[in-house]
Amino acid sequence: MNNQPNDVNSEYIINERTLSLEPIRFGEYTKVYEKNKEPVMIKKTPLKIIRQSCIRYLSTYEGRREASTRVLGINRKVPVNVDHLKGTYLFPTISHLKPECIWITLSHLKFLEKIDKKQTKVTFTDDQAIMVPVSPLAVHNQIMMTKELYERGNASSPSIQTEKVTRAQYVVGVKENIISFFYTRNRE
């Protein structure tokens, strides 16, 4: 009997439509969510997909991660800018070394919903949603780190700010267990 999921692809490059990369079956497969499309299965780990995507965009994952680490002054759960031309920023929900790490793209977030202390529903701008097994505070902190990376990387000054970013201890503006995100620019 074949245990491989149906309709599995072997290649995938992160692009401006990518919403998230979710490991399936101990990281052997990745369920890739794209804007306005059904999720697809890729026979690679999320980190392998990210590494190959960085190479496709003429860099390395290690180089992008090191740059993020230096700019943010952090070394755990570091977000990365996979495609600097399109501004495709992804953040890990837990350590990137853990096989159950889910990666989420910053630009397509609509809101977070607290399910319980260790469970968060992430809804994207096209109303697709995923469940992540971490607290809403942890996801919110990752979003704030990624937004800070974006802002520092796109500042108009010739030098880049590299002070350490402080992680929040609580979320301001939570209403009925929902955190909303509104972006002024529309991305397709």
C-alpha positions in Angstrom: 0.0 0.0 0.0 1.3 3.5 -0.9 1.3 5.9 2.0 2.2 8.9 -0.1 -0.6 11.6 -0.3 -2.3 12.1 -3.7 -1.2 14.9 -6.0 2.3 15.4 -4.6 4.8 17.7 -6.3 8.5 17.5 -5.8 9.3 21.2 -6.4 8.0 24.5 -5.1 9.5 28.0 -5.0 8.1 30.5 -2.6 6.4 33.4 -4.4 4.2 36.5 -3.7 1.1 34.2 -3.5 2.6 31.9 -0.8 0.6 32.1 2.5 2.2 29.4 4.6 4.3 26.2 4.7 3.0 23.5 7.1 5.0 20.3 7.7 3.0 17.1 7.4 4.0 13.7 8.7 7.1 14.5 10.6 8.2 17.0 8.0 8.5 14.5 5.2 5.9 16.6 3.3 4.9 20.2 3.3 1.3 21.5 2.8 1.8 24.7 0.9 -1.1 27.3 1.1 -1.3 29.9 -1.7 -3.6 32.8 -2.1 -6.9 31.9 -3.7 -5.8 28.3 -4.4 -6.3 24.9 -2.9 -3.3 23.8 -0.8 -0.7 21.6 -2.5 1.6 18.9 -1.1 5.3 19.0 -1.7 7.6 16.1 -0.9 10.1 18.3 0.9 10.4 19.9 4.3 9.5 23.5 4.7 13.1 24.4 5.4 14.3 22.7 2.2 11.7 24.7 0.3 12.9 27.9 1.9 16.5 27.0 1.3 15.8 26.3 -2.4 13.7 29.5 -2.7 16.5 31.6 -1.3 18.9 30.1 -3.9 16.4 30.8 -6.6 16.4 34.5 -5.5 20.2 34.5 -5.5 21.0 34.2 -1.8 21.2 31.5 0.8 19.0 30.8 3.8 22.0 31.0 6.1 22.9 34.4 4.7 19.3 35.7 4.9 19.0 34.4 8.5 22.3 35.9 9.5 21.3 39.3 8.1 18.0 39.1 10.0 19.8 38.1 13.2 22.1 41.1 13.0 19.4 43.6 12.1 17.0 42.5 14.8 19.6 41.5 17.4 17.9 38.2 18.0 18.9 34.6 17.4 15.7 32.6 18.1 12.7 32.2 15.8 14.3 34.6 13.3 12.2 35.8 10.3 13.7 35.9 6.8 13.2 37.8 3.7 13.1 35.0 1.1 12.7 37.2 -2.0 14.1 40.7 -1.6 12.7 41.9 -4.9 9.0 41.1 -4.0 9.5 41.6 -0.3 8.4 38.0 0.7 9.0 37.8 4.5 8.3 34.6 6.3 8.5 33.8 10.0 8.7 30.5 11.9 6.1 29.7 14.6 8.8 27.8 16.6 12.5 27.0 16.2 13.3 26.5 12.5 15.2 23.4 13.5 12.1 21.6 14.7 10.4 19.4 12.1 7.0 20.7 13.2 7.8 24.3 12.5 5.2 26.2 10.4 6.3 29.1 8.3 3.9 32.0 7.7 4.1 34.9 5.1 3.7 38.3 6.7 2.0 40.1 3.8 -1.2 38.0 3.6 -2.3 38.0 7.3 -5.8 39.1 8.1 -6.3 38.2 11.8 -5.4 35.8 14.6 -7.9 34.1 16.8 -7.1 32.7 20.2 -8.5 29.1 20.4 -6.8 28.4 23.7 -3.5 29.2 25.5 -1.5 27.0 23.0 -3.6 27.2 19.9 -4.1 30.0 17.4 -6.1 30.2 14.2 -4.4 32.3 11.6 -6.7 33.7 8.9 -5.3 35.1 5.6 -6.6 37.8 3.4 -8.3 35.3 1.1 -10.1 33.8 4.2 -8.1 30.6 4.2 -7.1 29.6 7.7 -4.6 27.4 9.5 -4.3 26.3 13.1 -0.9 26.7 14.7 0.0 25.0 18.0 1.4 28.1 19.7 -0.1 30.9 21.7 -1.5 34.0 20.1 1.2 36.0 21.9 3.9 33.9 20.3 2.5 34.4 16.8 1.9 38.1 17.4 5.5 38.5 18.6 6.7 36.8 15.4 4.6 39.1 13.3 6.0 42.2 15.1 9.6 40.9 14.6 8.9 40.4 10.9 7.4 43.8 10.5 10.4 45.4 12.3 12.7 43.5 9.9 10.7 44.8 6.9 10.7 48.4 8.3 14.5 48.4 9.1 15.3 46.8 5.7 13.2 49.4 3.8 14.2 52.5 5.7 15.4 55.4 3.6 18.6 56.0 5.6 21.9 54.6 4.1 22.7 52.7 7.3 20.5 50.1 8.8 19.3 50.1 12.4 20.6 47.1 14.4 19.4 47.6 18.0 18.0 44.5 19.6 14.2 44.3 19.3 12.2 43.5 22.5 9.5 40.9 22.4 6.2 41.9 23.8 4.9 40.5 27.1 1.3 41.0 26.1 -0.8 42.0 23.1 -2.3 45.5 23.0 -5.6 45.9 21.2 -7.0 42.4 21.5 -10.8 42.4 21.3 -12.7 39.2 22.1 -9.6 37.0 21.4 -9.1 38.4 17.9 -6.1 40.3 16.6 -6.7 42.0 13.3 -4.1 43.3 10.8 -4.9 45.9 8.2 -2.4 46.7 5.4 -2.7 49.9 3.4 -1.2 48.4 0.3 -2.9 45.6 -1.6 -0.8 42.7 -2.7 -1.7 40.2 -5.4 
